[in-house]
Amino acid sequence: MNPTSTVSFDNTAVAFSSKSDAELLKMYWMFKSMNSNAFVKLGGGLLNTAIKLHLPVKFLIKPTIFNHFCGGETIQESEKAIQELARYNIGTILDYSVEGEGDEKSFDTTRDEILRTVEKARGNKHIPFSVFKVTGLVDINLLEKVQQQQELSADEQGAFERGRDRVNAICKRCHETGVRVFIDAEESWIQDTIDNLTYDMMALYNKDSAIVYNTYQLYRHDRLDVLKRDYEQALRQGYYLGAKLVRGAYMEKERERAKEQNYPSPINPTKEASDALFDYALRFCMQHLDRIAICNGTHNEKSCYLLLDLMAAQNIQPTDERIYFAQLFGMSDNLSFNLAKAGYNVAKYVPYGPVEAVMPYLLRRANENTAIAGQSSREFSLIRHEMNRRKAKA
């Protein structure tokens, strides 16, 4: 049977089965607001200013946009979200979304917090992955300097090695506990350094299965070639490749920097080109499933349907641990809940951290929903459809 005949991303009854009428109404007004670019920009600017001035706005943010897109301020506070998702067979990826101060103390603090997420995931079938950003553990300027092959001072070399040790401490603990971990992709001018650290970790800890996953931003026109190269390297060195496929999160910044510094943009010229590259990467991974574990990290319905079809064509069971679907908490529930209902492996990125510290993340989510063509409109129309369905049923 064709899986697309048994999974419908238009099924709002399943998509919003965890939401009460009151919760659905609150979502309706939030996504209606995010349909307005001007409102998002004005509201975001006002919130940033209020936080910088230490005005008491937490009571406004936490019960609204924070509670929708985040699990809580701590791991313990996120337990409610973990259990709620688990009721619908959806896993949680605890994402510590605090942007550090960029000093050694904050890097150590972030490492320790990520290790706590690993311990939380240990033996917990509801938390299939941990995740971290390398810039939370190493100074971004140092990562760039290494990528540019600039000579490091003794102090800089020591700082870089301490950063590598933090990355290794997390990956080693994940290997010891059997917890898989995503190393997130970041800006192109530091990505090669991140990749190289990730390859070192894979060579150490992916000998028996994919524990460490690299992240491939397919809005970059070179990433498919990098994915293929990484697969060949994994074969040569005898380890499994963990590949989380995403479209990407830094498009405007990448294009602006390329223009300012007068070098070719690493970003695909059109959305259609990114979509085609993403889907080609999915096909490549599925062709080499004996050596690659995949996380299909997307809100794109067509790419999800494609993976379902590829799995069916190869007679791959929905529960095969080598294949996961992932979306962000608070977004694209029509994908996550319908896939989970049909028995596929699904997990939600669930950010957490103090409200004030997570504001940069929340504002990016709001801007992305507005900037991605049709994303807010799609969410809004699905919510409205479900509200009308419930009214008609009442």
N, C-alpha and C positions, 0 to 999 in steps of 0.2 A: 504493500500500500504506500502511495506517495505521502510522506509526512506532512506536506503542505495541505493535504486534505484533512488532516486530523488536528493541525495546529492553526488557529486563526488569531492573528494579532489584532483583529477587530473585535474580539470577544471581550467586551467591557465588563460583563458579569464576572468573569474570572479575573480580569485585570484589577478590578477594584473590590474584590471579595473581602479584603481585609479592612475596608474603609466603611465607617458608619456614614449615615446621611450627613451628619454635621461635619465630619472630616472631609467628605466629598465637597461640601459647600465651601469650606475653607480653601481647599485646593482650587476650586473654580475661580474664586476671587484672586488668588495668588497668581495663577497662570494667566488670567485675564489681564492683570497688571503687567506681567512680563511680556505680553504681546506688544506693549508700548515701549519702543526704544527710548523715547524721550523720558518716560516715567522711570525706567531702569537707571538711566544715566543720572537724572536728577536725584532720585532716591539714593543711589549708591554714593553720590558725592556728599549728600547731606549726612548719611550714616558714617562715612569715613571722617568727616569733619567732627561729628558729634563724639566719636570714639577718641579722636586725637585730643579733643578738649575735655575728655573724661566726663562727658555728660551722661546721665543715667538712662541710657537707651536699651540696656540689656533686657528690661522687662517688655520692650516692644519686639525685640529681635528673636528672643528665645522661643516664645510660643508660636511664632509664625515661620519665617524663612529658615531659622536654625533647626527647629524641630522637624521640618519637612525634609531637609537635605542632610541632616546630621543625626547620629545616634545618641549623642549626649556630650557632656563635657569631659567625661572620663570613661575608661573601659567599663567600670562598674555601672555607670549610668546608661551605657549603651546596651546593657543586658536585655532591656525590654525590647529593643529593636531586634536583637539577635534571636530572641525567643519568638517574636511575632513573625519574622521571616521564616524561621524553622517550622512553624505551624503549616506553612505552605510549601515546605521542602525547598526553600531557598537558603543558600549559604550566605554567610557574612564574611567580608574582608575588612577587618578593622584598619582604618586608614588614619593614622595620626597626622592631622592636617595643620599642625602649628608650624609656621615658618620661623625658624630659629634666628637667633641674634647674630649668627656668623662667627662666634668665638668658640674656643675649645670647650668651655663649660657647657654651652648650649648643644654642641655636637655630642658630648658625653650624655647629656640629659636625653637627647633624642634617641641615641643608641639604646639607653636603658629602657625607654618607653617602648621602642620597637620590640625589644626582648620580652617585655611584659605581654605584648600582643602574641608573641610566639608561644609563651607559656599558657596564655588563654586558649590558644588554638590546639595545644598539645592534647591529643586524644579526644578532641571535640569535633564530631562529625559535622557540626553546624558551622564550623569556621575552617574552610578548606585551604585558605591561603593567608599569609601575612604579606605586607607590602612596605616598601620604603623608597624615598628619594635619596640619591647619593648626596645632593646638596644639603641635606639635613645632617650630614656626617662629615663633610669636607668643604672647605671654603671654595666658593664658586670661582673666584679669581685664580685660585691655585689649580683647579681643574682645567681652566682655560689655558693657563700658562703651560701645563703639561701637554695639552693637545697641540699647542703651537710649538712644542719642542724647545721651549726656552729653558735656559740653564737655571736651575733652582739653587738658591742659597742653602747653606747647611740647615738653617732654621726652617726654610720652606720644605726641604726634603724630609725633615723630621715630621713636619705637620702633615705632609702627604702620606707618609707611612703610618702615622697615627690614624688618619682617615681610612686607609686600607685595612688597618687592624679592626676598626669599628665595623666596616662592611663584612670582614671575615668573621668577626664574633657573631654577627647575626646569622650569616649563612651557615656557619658551623653548627650553631644551636638548632637551626632549622633541620639540618641533616641528622643531628642526634635525636631530634624529637619526631622526625618524619613529617614536618610541616613544610609545605611548599611556599615559596616566596617570590613575589614579583619585584624586580628592580625597575622602577619607573623610568621612562624615557624623559629627557629634558631638552634644552636648547641645542641646536646643531653645533654651536661653538664649544660645547663641553661633552657632546654625546660620544665622541670617539674615546675619550678618557673613561667615561662610564661603561661603554661597551667592553673595553679592555679589562676593567676591573671585574665585570660580569663574566667574561670568558675565563678568567682565572678562577672564579668561584665555581663555575660549571665544571671545569677540569678537575677540581678538588671534590665536588660533592654530587655530581650527576653521573657517577659511574654506573649505578644500578638503576636509576630512574631519574626523571626530571624533578629536581628539588628547586633549583634556581632557574627563574625565567627571565629572559631579556624581553624588552618591550620595543616593538617596531612601529614607528609612526609612519603609516603608509601615505600620508599627505606629502611626505618627502619623496622625490622622484628616484632617489638612490636606494631606498630601503629594501626593495624586493631583491636587488642584487646583493645587498648585505645579508639578507636572510638566506639566500642560496649559498653565499660564501660561508656563513656560519654553520650551515648544515654540513658542508664539505669538511670544515674544520672539526666539527664534532665527530664525524666519521673517522677522520685521520687520528684523532686523539682518544677515541674510544669512550665518549660520553654522550648522554642524551641531551638534546636541545629543548629547552623550554621556551616557547614563543608566545608571548601575548601580543596579539595584533590589535592595533587601534588606528584611528585616522590621525589624531594628533591634537595638541592643545596650545600651540604657540604660533599659529599661522600669521596673525597680524604682526607680532613682534619679529618673527623671522623675516617677513617681507620688508618691514621698515628698516631693519638693520642692514639687510642686503643692499637696499637702496642708498642708505646713508654711507655705507662703506664701499659702495660700488663694486659688488661682486654678484655673480648670478644667484638668484634666489634658489634655495634648496626645495622650495614648495612647488608642487604640481601647478600648472597654469590654470586648471579648471577643477571643479568639484568632480566632474565626470571622470577625469583622469585619475583622481584619488580613489574614486569608487572602483574603477577598473583594476587599479593596482592592488587594492585591498582584496578584492575577490580573487585575483590571480594568486595572491599570497596564501589565501585560504586553500585554494586548489593545490598549490605546491605542498603545503603542510600535510594535507590529507593524502597526497601521493607518497609521502614519506613518514607515515604514522608509526612505522616500526622504530623510528629514531627521534621523532618530534612529538612533543606534547603541546596542545594548542589551548590557548584561551582566546575566544572570539569576543574581544572587548568592544562592543559596538552598540549603538542605538539605532542602527540602520536595519530596517525590516528586511530589505532585499538580501542583505548579506547574511542575516539569520536564516532566512528561507533557503539560501544557497547552501549553507552548511548542513541544514537538515537534509536536503536532497543529496549532497555528497555522502553523508553518513548512510543514507538509505541505499545508495548505489553500491556502496562497499559493504553493505550488510553489517554496519557498525551499530551496536546497541546504544540506546540513549544514555545508559548509565556508564558507558566506557569512561574510565577515569582519565584517559588521555585527552578528553575533549570537554571544555567548559565554555559556557556563555557567561558574560558578565556585563552588568549595567550599573549605573550610579544610583545610590539610594535616593528615592524621591523622584526619579525620572524613569520613563519607559516601562512602567509596570505592566503595560500590555504585552511587552516582550517577556519580561522575567516571569510573571505569574502564569502566562499561558505555556511557556516552555517547561516550567517546573511541573505544571499540571499534567503535561504529556510525558513526564518522566525523565526529562533531560537534566544534565548537571548545570545548575545556575547559581551564581553568587552575585551579591550586591556589594559594591564598594560602600562602606558605611564610615564616613568621616567622623572624627570626634576631636574634642579639644575645647578649651575655654572659649566662650562666645566671642570675646574681643579678639582673641588670637586667630580664630577661624574665619573672621570677617573677610580677609582677602580671598579665601576659597569660596565663600558664599557669593561674593560679588562676581567672581568669575563664572559661577554657575548661572547666575541671573543674566550676565552678559552673553554667555554662550547660548542660553535658551533663546535670547532675542536675536543673536547674530546668526545662528544656524538656520538656514532657510526652512521655515515651516515647523521648526521643532516645538516652539511654544504653541503655535496654532494647532499642531497635531495633538499635543497633550490636552490643550483646552477643548478641542472638539470631541476627544474621547471622553473626557470628564462630563461634558455637556450631554453626550449621547447616553452615558450611564445614568445621569440624573433624570433624563427623560424616560429611560427604560424603567427606572424604579417608580416614577410617577404613574406610568401607564399600567404597571403591574399592581399598584396599590389599590 
